[in-house]
Amino acid sequence: MTGRKDRVALRALRLAALYLAMVSAFVIAMTAVYALPQGRIMAHVRESLPLLKAEGRYPRPVLDKRQRAYMLDNYTDALMLDAAIVSTDRGPLYAAMGCFKGASTADDPIAALVQTAAGRRQNASPYAYYWHGYQLLLRPSLLLMTYGDIRYLNILLLSALAFWVATALRDRGGRLLAGTFLFSLVLAGFYLAPLSMQFSGIVYLTLLGTLAVLALDRRDALRQWGVELFLVVGMLTSFVDLLTAPLLTLGMPLAVALVLLGREERASRAWRSLLLAAGLSLSWAFGYAASWVTKWLAASAVLHSNIVRMAGSELLFRVGARDERSRVAEALMANFLKLFPMVRGETLLKSGVVHDWLASPYVLLLPLAIAVALWLLAFNRKPSEEIARALPVLWVAPLPYLWIAAASNHSAHHAWFTYRIQAVTVFAVSYALLASVDFERVRSRLRLRPRGPGAAADERSEPAEEGAASGRLG
């Protein structure tokens, strides 16, 4: 018992030290980036203005112009650029803690950015209840390139990173794991993420967090260091994100962890995955929330202003505490419908939504998909022991809807981008479904020729060579 208490105390000290080190790194890094010279940053922002003005606040480069789920968020990108060029005469620490934006009479952030870049701003106002950690990359990038160049660089980097993650998932867990991971991101419109700085930060973190899970699993260290990893990921999410789709950085890496570790467990002990999911989720949530609160306290001390009260007021608004009517049902439906881009209704209560459904391809595709899934599970499923090992990933499936319900006001108002956290649900459900299917039996029923002696192993997402190499996943 004493030994166990000592291990718990040692881990608590390790987590506390890690937390303090991360917060210190955030403050130092933000101070350093706001010490960069303004001249070239301002020049490149001015060169970026024609593109932003031509596109407007919410351009829609793909699909129907009335479909909001595929809009870009130039509105927020303009705010981010504005915070990058507003300087103060009170030093880089003050600027870093305040992340000031130019005050303007214009309601349009792009018009306000034009005024700021032209030097016609009035008193700068603090945007201090976020860390604005994206400035750690944005300001150095603006020393070298324009907003349009940053988009192009994002396309290259996110594509390369996604390919790296897909390859690592395939090597570690098989084609099924890699395929369902990528499918869930595509369904949630992540190919647009590189075109909006507002969206891209959370995608970088999600992919990097998944790579970190795979790296720890490869070293048999996921159980030993998983809590620390998810604490760091939660803190980094708070550091860089502006409440776009933060749950992705928890849900996607956690789902991968449950898949990999679930294969080690006997079916009768699969309940242990729930304890694992709860522990890693709590670690992420603590890192995310505590990092935010620490920023409020630090900003209040540096700016000599009550940022805590400002942030608390904003938080109450986001969760809908100040709204007389409940928006939970509205938020859930609005976010769910965004997964179906050819249905334009925001809620099932909206007039015309039935017509939108009947006029869309989903009136045929969804019943067909459901029928195929039922056929696969009813007549082509694997033995129950194998299915039980695939099911723990479903623990993450409800997380997006719990988040949407908790932040109902924000999720209802910004459903056109918050809906992307449902990639977690799509990933978990599609993997659990397909991992429960015996595809050799399907081929036999459909009288299709197997592709080779390794086909059966591959369809079970457990490549023979990887299982032999690891000694754990076979």
KOLKOLRO-263915 format. One record per residue (C-alpha): residue number from 1; residue in three letters; x, y negated, z negated. Coordinates in pm, whole numbers. Layout:
N
+------+------+--------+--------+--------+
: resi : resn :      X :      Y :      Z :
+------+------+--------+--------+--------+
:  NUM :  ALA :      X :      Y :      Z :
...
+------+------+--------+--------+--------+
// end
This chain:
474
+------+------+--------+--------+--------+
: resi : resn :      X :      Y :      Z :
+------+------+--------+--------+--------+
:    1 :  MET :      0 :      0 :      0 :
:    2 :  THR :    284 :   -237 :    -90 :
:    3 :  GLY :    453 :   -169 :    242 :
:    4 :  ARG :    132 :   -252 :    429 :
:    5 :  LYS :     91 :   -578 :    237 :
:    6 :  ASP :    450 :   -669 :    319 :
:    7 :  ARG :    390 :   -607 :    691 :
:    8 :  VAL :     73 :   -818 :    686 :
:    9 :  ALA :    252 :  -1101 :    504 :
:   10 :  LEU :    544 :  -1084 :    746 :
:   11 :  ARG :    313 :  -1101 :   1046 :
:   12 :  ALA :    122 :  -1395 :    895 :
:   13 :  LEU :    451 :  -1581 :    851 :
:   14 :  ARG :    551 :  -1496 :   1206 :
:   15 :  LEU :    220 :  -1628 :   1342 :
:   16 :  ALA :    246 :  -1948 :   1134 :
:   17 :  ALA :    600 :  -2010 :   1256 :
:   18 :  LEU :    492 :  -1946 :   1614 :
:   19 :  TYR :    202 :  -2188 :   1580 :
:   20 :  LEU :    420 :  -2465 :   1436 :
:   21 :  ALA :    683 :  -2408 :   1705 :
:   22 :  MET :    422 :  -2433 :   1981 :
:   23 :  VAL :    268 :  -2755 :   1843 :
:   24 :  SER :    614 :  -2910 :   1809 :
:   25 :  ALA :    696 :  -2809 :   2166 :
:   26 :  PHE :    370 :  -2967 :   2287 :
:   27 :  VAL :    447 :  -3301 :   2122 :
:   28 :  ILE :    811 :  -3309 :   2236 :
:   29 :  ALA :    726 :  -3207 :   2593 :
:   30 :  MET :    446 :  -3461 :   2629 :
:   31 :  THR :    666 :  -3736 :   2487 :
:   32 :  ALA :    946 :  -3647 :   2728 :
:   33 :  VAL :    719 :  -3643 :   3032 :
:   34 :  TYR :    577 :  -3985 :   2946 :
:   35 :  ALA :    933 :  -4119 :   2924 :
:   36 :  LEU :    980 :  -4061 :   3299 :
:   37 :  PRO :   1013 :  -4376 :   3511 :
:   38 :  GLN :    685 :  -4508 :   3648 :
:   39 :  GLY :    794 :  -4654 :   3982 :
:   40 :  ARG :    792 :  -4347 :   4209 :
:   41 :  ILE :    492 :  -4197 :   4025 :
:   42 :  MET :    289 :  -4510 :   4092 :
:   43 :  ALA :    403 :  -4522 :   4456 :
:   44 :  HIS :    295 :  -4164 :   4524 :
:   45 :  VAL :    -42 :  -4219 :   4356 :
:   46 :  ARG :   -100 :  -4518 :   4582 :
:   47 :  GLU :    -15 :  -4301 :   4884 :
:   48 :  SER :   -274 :  -4048 :   4761 :
:   49 :  LEU :   -562 :  -4292 :   4749 :
:   50 :  PRO :   -669 :  -4270 :   5118 :
:   51 :  LEU :   -728 :  -3894 :   5084 :
:   52 :  LEU :   -936 :  -3931 :   4768 :
:   53 :  LYS :  -1139 :  -4219 :   4910 :
:   54 :  ALA :  -1205 :  -4028 :   5234 :
:   55 :  GLU :  -1324 :  -3714 :   5053 :
:   56 :  GLY :  -1521 :  -3880 :   4773 :
:   57 :  ARG :  -1586 :  -3750 :   4424 :
:   58 :  TYR :  -1728 :  -3404 :   4503 :
:   59 :  PRO :  -1627 :  -3282 :   4852 :
:   60 :  ARG :  -1766 :  -2947 :   4967 :
:   61 :  PRO :  -1520 :  -2798 :   5217 :
:   62 :  VAL :  -1694 :  -2461 :   5263 :
:   63 :  LEU :  -2045 :  -2320 :   5287 :
:   64 :  ASP :  -2363 :  -2527 :   5287 :
:   65 :  LYS :  -2319 :  -2889 :   5182 :
:   66 :  ARG :  -2604 :  -2844 :   4936 :
:   67 :  GLN :  -2424 :  -2560 :   4756 :
:   68 :  ARG :  -2266 :  -2706 :   4443 :
:   69 :  ALA :  -2075 :  -2393 :   4333 :
:   70 :  TYR :  -1804 :  -2461 :   4591 :
:   71 :  MET :  -1747 :  -2830 :   4527 :
:   72 :  LEU :  -1406 :  -2975 :   4454 :
:   73 :  ASP :  -1373 :  -3195 :   4149 :
:   74 :  ASN :  -1202 :  -3509 :   4281 :
:   75 :  TYR :  -1387 :  -3697 :   4007 :
:   76 :  THR :  -1175 :  -3536 :   3735 :
:   77 :  ASP :   -861 :  -3525 :   3949 :
:   78 :  ALA :   -885 :  -3904 :   3981 :
:   79 :  LEU :   -906 :  -3930 :   3601 :
:   80 :  MET :   -597 :  -3708 :   3572 :
:   81 :  LEU :   -405 :  -3927 :   3815 :
:   82 :  ASP :   -523 :  -4236 :   3632 :
:   83 :  ALA :   -391 :  -4100 :   3302 :
:   84 :  ALA :    -61 :  -4028 :   3477 :
:   85 :  ILE :      2 :  -4391 :   3577 :
:   86 :  VAL :   -136 :  -4592 :   3284 :
:   87 :  SER :    159 :  -4693 :   3068 :
:   88 :  THR :    180 :  -4880 :   2740 :
:   89 :  ASP :    446 :  -5099 :   2585 :
:   90 :  ARG :    448 :  -4895 :   2263 :
:   91 :  GLY :    670 :  -4608 :   2372 :
:   92 :  PRO :    632 :  -4258 :   2521 :
:   93 :  LEU :    504 :  -4090 :   2201 :
:   94 :  TYR :    219 :  -4339 :   2179 :
:   95 :  ALA :    140 :  -4290 :   2548 :
:   96 :  ALA :    156 :  -3910 :   2514 :
:   97 :  MET :    -82 :  -3897 :   2219 :
:   98 :  GLY :   -326 :  -4144 :   2379 :
:   99 :  CYS :   -314 :  -4030 :   2743 :
:  100 :  PHE :   -469 :  -4363 :   2833 :
:  101 :  LYS :   -686 :  -4424 :   3138 :
:  102 :  GLY :   -744 :  -4763 :   3293 :
:  103 :  ALA :  -1059 :  -4935 :   3176 :
:  104 :  SER :  -1274 :  -5042 :   3470 :
:  105 :  THR :  -1618 :  -5172 :   3551 :
:  106 :  ALA :  -1642 :  -4910 :   3828 :
:  107 :  ASP :  -1848 :  -4599 :   3752 :
:  108 :  ASP :  -1652 :  -4405 :   4014 :
:  109 :  PRO :  -1313 :  -4279 :   3882 :
:  110 :  ILE :  -1167 :  -4303 :   4232 :
:  111 :  ALA :  -1260 :  -4672 :   4249 :
:  112 :  ALA :  -1120 :  -4713 :   3896 :
:  113 :  LEU :   -796 :  -4544 :   4007 :
:  114 :  VAL :   -770 :  -4788 :   4296 :
:  115 :  GLN :   -796 :  -5076 :   4049 :
:  116 :  THR :   -539 :  -4920 :   3815 :
:  117 :  ALA :   -293 :  -4855 :   4099 :
:  118 :  ALA :   -337 :  -5216 :   4215 :
:  119 :  GLY :   -261 :  -5347 :   3866 :
:  120 :  ARG :   -610 :  -5487 :   3818 :
:  121 :  ARG :   -701 :  -5278 :   3514 :
:  122 :  GLN :   -807 :  -5430 :   3187 :
:  123 :  ASN :   -735 :  -5284 :   2843 :
:  124 :  ALA :   -649 :  -4915 :   2867 :
:  125 :  SER :   -875 :  -4677 :   2675 :
:  126 :  PRO :   -749 :  -4360 :   2503 :
:  127 :  TYR :   -848 :  -4018 :   2634 :
:  128 :  ALA :   -699 :  -3867 :   2324 :
:  129 :  TYR :   -910 :  -3569 :   2218 :
:  130 :  TYR :   -747 :  -3348 :   2485 :
:  131 :  TRP :   -379 :  -3259 :   2492 :
:  132 :  HIS :   -359 :  -3331 :   2869 :
:  133 :  GLY :    -78 :  -3078 :   2898 :
:  134 :  TYR :   -126 :  -3069 :   3277 :
:  135 :  GLN :     77 :  -3394 :   3275 :
:  136 :  LEU :    378 :  -3179 :   3197 :
:  137 :  LEU :    374 :  -3074 :   3563 :
:  138 :  LEU :    173 :  -3356 :   3720 :
:  139 :  ARG :    399 :  -3651 :   3634 :
:  140 :  PRO :    724 :  -3479 :   3746 :
:  141 :  SER :    546 :  -3365 :   4064 :
:  142 :  LEU :    436 :  -3722 :   4137 :
:  143 :  LEU :    800 :  -3826 :   4128 :
:  144 :  LEU :    847 :  -3618 :   4443 :
:  145 :  MET :    513 :  -3586 :   4622 :
:  146 :  THR :    158 :  -3708 :   4672 :
:  147 :  TYR :   -174 :  -3558 :   4561 :
:  148 :  GLY :   -215 :  -3390 :   4901 :
:  149 :  ASP :    134 :  -3236 :   4872 :
:  150 :  ILE :     42 :  -3103 :   4526 :
:  151 :  ARG :   -259 :  -2926 :   4679 :
:  152 :  TYR :    -38 :  -2759 :   4938 :
:  153 :  LEU :    214 :  -2654 :   4673 :
:  154 :  ASN :    -73 :  -2513 :   4464 :
:  155 :  ILE :   -189 :  -2302 :   4757 :
:  156 :  LEU :    158 :  -2152 :   4798 :
:  157 :  LEU :    224 :  -2095 :   4428 :
:  158 :  LEU :   -119 :  -1957 :   4333 :
:  159 :  SER :   -123 :  -1727 :   4637 :
:  160 :  ALA :    223 :  -1592 :   4548 :
:  161 :  LEU :    126 :  -1553 :   4182 :
:  162 :  ALA :   -199 :  -1373 :   4268 :
:  163 :  PHE :     -5 :  -1135 :   4496 :
:  164 :  TRP :    245 :  -1071 :   4216 :
:  165 :  VAL :    -34 :   -996 :   3968 :
:  166 :  ALA :   -215 :   -769 :   4214 :
:  167 :  THR :    105 :   -574 :   4280 :
:  168 :  ALA :    181 :   -540 :   3908 :
:  169 :  LEU :   -177 :   -427 :   3835 :
:  170 :  ARG :   -159 :   -168 :   4114 :
:  171 :  ASP :    176 :    -36 :   3993 :
:  172 :  ARG :     66 :    -18 :   3632 :
:  173 :  GLY :   -299 :     75 :   3657 :
:  174 :  GLY :   -372 :    173 :   4016 :
:  175 :  ARG :   -553 :     25 :   4312 :
:  176 :  LEU :   -889 :     20 :   4140 :
:  177 :  LEU :   -765 :   -206 :   3861 :
:  178 :  ALA :   -597 :   -444 :   4107 :
:  179 :  GLY :   -891 :   -443 :   4346 :
:  180 :  THR :  -1162 :   -516 :   4090 :
:  181 :  PHE :   -948 :   -789 :   3931 :
:  182 :  LEU :   -908 :   -970 :   4264 :
:  183 :  PHE :  -1269 :   -906 :   4365 :
:  184 :  SER :  -1396 :  -1077 :   4049 :
:  185 :  LEU :  -1182 :  -1385 :   4117 :
:  186 :  VAL :  -1293 :  -1407 :   4480 :
:  187 :  LEU :  -1662 :  -1372 :   4388 :
:  188 :  ALA :  -1624 :  -1666 :   4150 :
:  189 :  GLY :  -1475 :  -1887 :   4422 :
:  190 :  PHE :  -1118 :  -1906 :   4299 :
:  191 :  TYR :   -975 :  -1953 :   4646 :
:  192 :  LEU :  -1085 :  -2318 :   4603 :
:  193 :  ALA :   -887 :  -2360 :   4280 :
:  194 :  PRO :   -562 :  -2477 :   4446 :
:  195 :  LEU :   -745 :  -2773 :   4598 :
:  196 :  SER :   -845 :  -2918 :   4259 :
:  197 :  MET :   -591 :  -2986 :   3986 :
:  198 :  GLN :   -883 :  -2967 :   3743 :
:  199 :  PHE :   -939 :  -2600 :   3835 :
:  200 :  SER :   -589 :  -2474 :   3908 :
:  201 :  GLY :   -436 :  -2500 :   3559 :
:  202 :  ILE :   -667 :  -2241 :   3408 :
:  203 :  VAL :   -604 :  -2001 :   3698 :
:  204 :  TYR :   -227 :  -2025 :   3650 :
:  205 :  LEU :   -270 :  -1943 :   3281 :
:  206 :  THR :   -506 :  -1652 :   3351 :
:  207 :  LEU :   -266 :  -1493 :   3598 :
:  208 :  LEU :     41 :  -1554 :   3381 :
:  209 :  GLY :   -140 :  -1418 :   3076 :
:  210 :  THR :   -226 :  -1103 :   3270 :
:  211 :  LEU :    138 :  -1062 :   3373 :
:  212 :  ALA :    241 :  -1096 :   3009 :
:  213 :  VAL :     -5 :   -821 :   2908 :
:  214 :  LEU :    140 :   -593 :   3177 :
:  215 :  ALA :    496 :   -671 :   3066 :
:  216 :  LEU :    421 :   -585 :   2702 :
:  217 :  ASP :    238 :   -267 :   2802 :
:  218 :  ARG :    534 :   -161 :   3013 :
:  219 :  ARG :    750 :   -183 :   2701 :
:  220 :  ASP :    493 :     -7 :   2480 :
:  221 :  ALA :    472 :   -330 :   2278 :
:  222 :  LEU :    116 :   -447 :   2344 :
:  223 :  ARG :    -19 :   -332 :   2009 :
:  224 :  GLN :    284 :   -472 :   1829 :
:  225 :  TRP :    288 :   -817 :   1994 :
:  226 :  GLY :    -63 :   -856 :   2136 :
:  227 :  VAL :   -189 :  -1083 :   1857 :
:  228 :  GLU :    107 :  -1317 :   1906 :
:  229 :  LEU :     58 :  -1321 :   2283 :
:  230 :  PHE :   -309 :  -1410 :   2264 :
:  231 :  LEU :   -239 :  -1680 :   2003 :
:  232 :  VAL :      7 :  -1841 :   2248 :
:  233 :  VAL :   -234 :  -1808 :   2541 :
:  234 :  GLY :   -515 :  -1965 :   2338 :
:  235 :  MET :   -292 :  -2257 :   2242 :
:  236 :  LEU :   -172 :  -2307 :   2599 :
:  237 :  THR :   -533 :  -2304 :   2717 :
:  238 :  SER :   -618 :  -2587 :   2479 :
:  239 :  PHE :   -301 :  -2766 :   2591 :
:  240 :  VAL :   -370 :  -2775 :   2965 :
:  241 :  ASP :   -747 :  -2737 :   3009 :
:  242 :  LEU :  -1025 :  -2997 :   3025 :
:  243 :  LEU :  -1309 :  -2755 :   2941 :
:  244 :  THR :  -1331 :  -2607 :   3290 :
:  245 :  ALA :  -1334 :  -2231 :   3236 :
:  246 :  PRO :  -1116 :  -2167 :   2929 :
:  247 :  LEU :  -1259 :  -1825 :   2848 :
:  248 :  LEU :  -1090 :  -1682 :   3157 :
:  249 :  THR :   -752 :  -1689 :   2986 :
:  250 :  LEU :   -895 :  -1463 :   2715 :
:  251 :  GLY :  -1131 :  -1240 :   2911 :
:  252 :  MET :   -922 :  -1134 :   3209 :
:  253 :  PRO :   -598 :  -1043 :   3022 :
:  254 :  LEU :   -803 :   -880 :   2744 :
:  255 :  ALA :   -994 :   -667 :   2996 :
:  256 :  VAL :   -665 :   -549 :   3148 :
:  257 :  ALA :   -529 :   -469 :   2800 :
:  258 :  LEU :   -839 :   -262 :   2716 :
:  259 :  VAL :   -808 :    -67 :   3041 :
:  260 :  LEU :   -441 :     16 :   2985 :
:  261 :  LEU :   -466 :     98 :   2615 :
:  262 :  GLY :   -798 :    281 :   2655 :
:  263 :  ARG :   -625 :    556 :   2849 :
:  264 :  GLU :   -416 :    644 :   2545 :
:  265 :  GLU :   -717 :    709 :   2324 :
:  266 :  ARG :   -920 :   1023 :   2293 :
:  267 :  ALA :  -1283 :    963 :   2381 :
:  268 :  SER :  -1384 :   1022 :   2021 :
:  269 :  ARG :  -1164 :    733 :   1911 :
:  270 :  ALA :  -1265 :    486 :   2179 :
:  271 :  TRP :  -1430 :    270 :   1911 :
:  272 :  ARG :  -1079 :    153 :   1817 :
:  273 :  SER :  -1086 :    -59 :   2132 :
:  274 :  LEU :  -1359 :   -272 :   1974 :
:  275 :  LEU :  -1131 :   -351 :   1680 :
:  276 :  LEU :   -851 :   -432 :   1923 :
:  277 :  ALA :  -1076 :   -659 :   2131 :
:  278 :  ALA :  -1199 :   -836 :   1818 :
:  279 :  GLY :   -847 :   -890 :   1683 :
:  280 :  LEU :   -706 :  -1028 :   2008 :
:  281 :  SER :  -1015 :  -1245 :   2064 :
:  282 :  LEU :   -989 :  -1394 :   1714 :
:  283 :  SER :   -620 :  -1465 :   1768 :
:  284 :  TRP :   -696 :  -1644 :   2098 :
:  285 :  ALA :   -987 :  -1836 :   1942 :
:  286 :  PHE :   -776 :  -1950 :   1647 :
:  287 :  GLY :   -497 :  -2068 :   1875 :
:  288 :  TYR :   -743 :  -2249 :   2102 :
:  289 :  ALA :   -941 :  -2423 :   1826 :
:  290 :  ALA :   -654 :  -2497 :   1587 :
:  291 :  SER :   -445 :  -2646 :   1866 :
:  292 :  TRP :   -728 :  -2882 :   1953 :
:  293 :  VAL :   -780 :  -2992 :   1593 :
:  294 :  THR :   -407 :  -3046 :   1551 :
:  295 :  LYS :   -410 :  -3278 :   1853 :
:  296 :  TRP :   -692 :  -3481 :   1699 :
:  297 :  LEU :   -497 :  -3518 :   1375 :
:  298 :  ALA :   -169 :  -3604 :   1549 :
:  299 :  ALA :   -336 :  -3857 :   1779 :
:  300 :  SER :   -516 :  -4018 :   1485 :
:  301 :  ALA :   -186 :  -4059 :   1301 :
:  302 :  VAL :      7 :  -4200 :   1599 :
:  303 :  LEU :   -267 :  -4422 :   1742 :
:  304 :  HIS :   -395 :  -4538 :   1400 :
:  305 :  SER :   -746 :  -4460 :   1523 :
:  306 :  ASN :  -1008 :  -4207 :   1412 :
:  307 :  ILE :   -971 :  -3959 :   1699 :
:  308 :  VAL :  -1116 :  -3684 :   1478 :
:  309 :  ARG :  -1450 :  -3864 :   1460 :
:  310 :  MET :  -1444 :  -3935 :   1834 :
:  311 :  ALA :  -1370 :  -3569 :   1912 :
:  312 :  GLY :  -1633 :  -3446 :   1666 :
:  313 :  SER :  -1896 :  -3661 :   1832 :
:  314 :  GLU :  -1795 :  -3526 :   2172 :
:  315 :  LEU :  -1801 :  -3168 :   2043 :
:  316 :  LEU :  -2155 :  -3205 :   1907 :
:  317 :  PHE :  -2267 :  -3334 :   2245 :
:  318 :  ARG :  -2100 :  -3047 :   2433 :
:  319 :  VAL :  -2269 :  -2779 :   2224 :
:  320 :  GLY :  -2608 :  -2947 :   2258 :
:  321 :  ALA :  -2648 :  -3034 :   1889 :
:  322 :  ARG :  -2777 :  -3380 :   1981 :
:  323 :  ASP :  -3024 :  -3256 :   2238 :
:  324 :  GLU :  -3377 :  -3220 :   2106 :
:  325 :  ARG :  -3455 :  -2936 :   2345 :
:  326 :  SER :  -3265 :  -2610 :   2368 :
:  327 :  ARG :  -3069 :  -2575 :   2690 :
:  328 :  VAL :  -2947 :  -2220 :   2632 :
:  329 :  ALA :  -3185 :  -2052 :   2880 :
:  330 :  GLU :  -3123 :  -2326 :   3135 :
:  331 :  ALA :  -2745 :  -2296 :   3096 :
:  332 :  LEU :  -2747 :  -1916 :   3124 :
:  333 :  MET :  -2964 :  -1917 :   3436 :
:  334 :  ALA :  -2782 :  -2204 :   3606 :
:  335 :  ASN :  -2445 :  -2034 :   3557 :
:  336 :  PHE :  -2573 :  -1693 :   3663 :
:  337 :  LEU :  -2722 :  -1825 :   3986 :
:  338 :  LYS :  -2392 :  -1984 :   4086 :
:  339 :  LEU :  -2258 :  -1635 :   4153 :
:  340 :  PHE :  -2499 :  -1623 :   4448 :
:  341 :  PRO :  -2389 :  -1911 :   4673 :
:  342 :  MET :  -2665 :  -1870 :   4931 :
:  343 :  VAL :  -2936 :  -1925 :   4670 :
:  344 :  ARG :  -2956 :  -2296 :   4606 :
:  345 :  GLY :  -3183 :  -2298 :   4300 :
:  346 :  GLU :  -3038 :  -2420 :   3970 :
:  347 :  THR :  -3292 :  -2232 :   3758 :
:  348 :  LEU :  -3569 :  -1981 :   3810 :
:  349 :  LEU :  -3811 :  -2242 :   3678 :
:  350 :  LYS :  -3735 :  -2479 :   3964 :
:  351 :  SER :  -3996 :  -2497 :   4237 :
:  352 :  GLY :  -3882 :  -2335 :   4558 :
:  353 :  VAL :  -3632 :  -2097 :   4401 :
:  354 :  VAL :  -3843 :  -1792 :   4493 :
:  355 :  HIS :  -3835 :  -1905 :   4854 :
:  356 :  ASP :  -3457 :  -1952 :   4829 :
:  357 :  TRP :  -3416 :  -1596 :   4707 :
:  358 :  LEU :  -3643 :  -1448 :   4973 :
:  359 :  ALA :  -3468 :  -1648 :   5244 :
:  360 :  SER :  -3121 :  -1533 :   5137 :
:  361 :  PRO :  -2928 :  -1214 :   5226 :
:  362 :  TYR :  -2947 :  -1107 :   4860 :
:  363 :  VAL :  -3308 :   -996 :   4901 :
:  364 :  LEU :  -3161 :   -696 :   5087 :
:  365 :  LEU :  -2805 :   -678 :   4954 :
:  366 :  LEU :  -2882 :   -665 :   4581 :
:  367 :  PRO :  -3138 :   -380 :   4591 :
:  368 :  LEU :  -2902 :   -189 :   4820 :
:  369 :  ALA :  -2606 :   -243 :   4586 :
:  370 :  ILE :  -2813 :   -134 :   4285 :
:  371 :  ALA :  -2934 :    178 :   4467 :
:  372 :  VAL :  -2578 :    275 :   4566 :
:  373 :  ALA :  -2453 :    222 :   4209 :
:  374 :  LEU :  -2732 :    441 :   4068 :
:  375 :  TRP :  -2659 :    713 :   4324 :
:  376 :  LEU :  -2288 :    708 :   4241 :
:  377 :  LEU :  -2351 :    735 :   3867 :
:  378 :  ALA :  -2630 :    990 :   3890 :
:  379 :  PHE :  -2471 :   1239 :   4129 :
:  380 :  ASN :  -2099 :   1160 :   4156 :
:  381 :  ARG :  -1978 :   1071 :   3811 :
:  382 :  LYS :  -1664 :   1200 :   3645 :
:  383 :  PRO :  -1667 :   1416 :   3330 :
:  384 :  SER :  -1788 :   1233 :   3022 :
:  385 :  GLU :  -1441 :   1243 :   2862 :
:  386 :  GLU :  -1293 :   1040 :   3149 :
:  387 :  ILE :  -1588 :    800 :   3159 :
:  388 :  ALA :  -1552 :    731 :   2787 :
:  389 :  ARG :  -1194 :    613 :   2845 :
:  390 :  ALA :  -1311 :    367 :   3111 :
:  391 :  LEU :  -1594 :    212 :   2908 :
:  392 :  PRO :  -1398 :      9 :   2647 :
:  393 :  VAL :  -1343 :   -265 :   2906 :
:  394 :  LEU :  -1716 :   -343 :   2875 :
:  395 :  TRP :  -1651 :   -501 :   2534 :
:  396 :  VAL :  -1550 :   -820 :   2717 :
:  397 :  ALA :  -1856 :   -830 :   2945 :
:  398 :  PRO :  -2083 :  -1032 :   2710 :
:  399 :  LEU :  -1817 :  -1293 :   2624 :
:  400 :  PRO :  -1900 :  -1541 :   2904 :
:  401 :  TYR :  -2268 :  -1549 :   2810 :
:  402 :  LEU :  -2188 :  -1602 :   2442 :
:  403 :  TRP :  -1965 :  -1894 :   2543 :
:  404 :  ILE :  -2231 :  -2042 :   2774 :
:  405 :  ALA :  -2495 :  -2017 :   2499 :
:  406 :  ALA :  -2265 :  -2175 :   2240 :
:  407 :  ALA :  -2166 :  -2465 :   2468 :
:  408 :  SER :  -2512 :  -2489 :   2623 :
:  409 :  ASN :  -2517 :  -2861 :   2701 :
:  410 :  HIS :  -2179 :  -2859 :   2872 :
:  411 :  SER :  -2249 :  -2530 :   3049 :
:  412 :  ALA :  -2584 :  -2651 :   3183 :
:  413 :  HIS :  -2453 :  -2987 :   3301 :
:  414 :  HIS :  -2132 :  -2846 :   3456 :
:  415 :  ALA :  -2258 :  -2506 :   3570 :
:  416 :  TRP :  -2103 :  -2564 :   3912 :
:  417 :  PHE :  -1760 :  -2489 :   3763 :
:  418 :  THR :  -1824 :  -2328 :   3422 :
:  419 :  TYR :  -1994 :  -2036 :   3601 :
:  420 :  ARG :  -1649 :  -1906 :   3694 :
:  421 :  ILE :  -1599 :  -1752 :   3351 :
:  422 :  GLN :  -1841 :  -1482 :   3468 :
:  423 :  ALA :  -1547 :  -1337 :   3662 :
:  424 :  VAL :  -1475 :  -1163 :   3330 :
:  425 :  THR :  -1813 :   -987 :   3338 :
:  426 :  VAL :  -1783 :   -898 :   3706 :
:  427 :  PHE :  -1438 :   -751 :   3647 :
:  428 :  ALA :  -1541 :   -546 :   3344 :
:  429 :  VAL :  -1862 :   -410 :   3495 :
:  430 :  SER :  -1722 :   -332 :   3839 :
:  431 :  TYR :  -1417 :   -157 :   3693 :
:  432 :  ALA :  -1619 :     49 :   3445 :
:  433 :  LEU :  -1863 :    149 :   3719 :
:  434 :  LEU :  -1606 :    252 :   3979 :
:  435 :  ALA :  -1374 :    419 :   3727 :
:  436 :  SER :  -1667 :    643 :   3630 :
:  437 :  VAL :  -1713 :    771 :   3987 :
:  438 :  ASP :  -1551 :   1085 :   4127 :
:  439 :  PHE :  -1470 :    968 :   4478 :
:  440 :  GLU :  -1356 :   1313 :   4587 :
:  441 :  ARG :  -1711 :   1428 :   4522 :
:  442 :  VAL :  -1843 :   1132 :   4718 :
:  443 :  ARG :  -1621 :   1224 :   5014 :
:  444 :  SER :  -1737 :   1580 :   4992 :
:  445 :  ARG :  -2104 :   1479 :   4991 :
:  446 :  LEU :  -2052 :   1241 :   5281 :
:  447 :  ARG :  -1830 :   1497 :   5456 :
:  448 :  LEU :  -1539 :   1258 :   5487 :
:  449 :  ARG :  -1186 :   1391 :   5529 :
:  450 :  PRO :   -954 :   1316 :   5231 :
:  451 :  ARG :   -665 :   1089 :   5321 :
:  452 :  GLY :   -403 :   1316 :   5173 :
:  453 :  PRO :   -298 :   1516 :   4869 :
:  454 :  GLY :   -251 :   1200 :   4663 :
:  455 :  ALA :   -593 :   1054 :   4740 :
:  456 :  ALA :   -773 :   1198 :   4440 :
:  457 :  ALA :   -518 :   1066 :   4196 :
:  458 :  ASP :   -521 :    726 :   4358 :
:  459 :  GLU :   -901 :    692 :   4349 :
:  460 :  ARG :   -885 :    757 :   3979 :
:  461 :  SER :   -650 :    458 :   3962 :
:  462 :  GLU :   -379 :    674 :   3805 :
:  463 :  PRO :    -94 :    715 :   4057 :
:  464 :  ALA :     95 :   1034 :   3985 :
:  465 :  GLU :    435 :    870 :   4013 :
:  466 :  GLU :    343 :    593 :   3769 :
:  467 :  GLY :    195 :    836 :   3521 :
:  468 :  ALA :    511 :   1046 :   3535 :
:  469 :  ALA :    731 :    740 :   3498 :
:  470 :  SER :    550 :    594 :   3203 :
:  471 :  GLY :    460 :    914 :   3027 :
:  472 :  ARG :    150 :    738 :   2894 :
:  473 :  LEU :    -98 :    663 :   3170 :
:  474 :  GLY :   -129 :   1001 :   3336 :
+------+------+--------+--------+--------+
// end
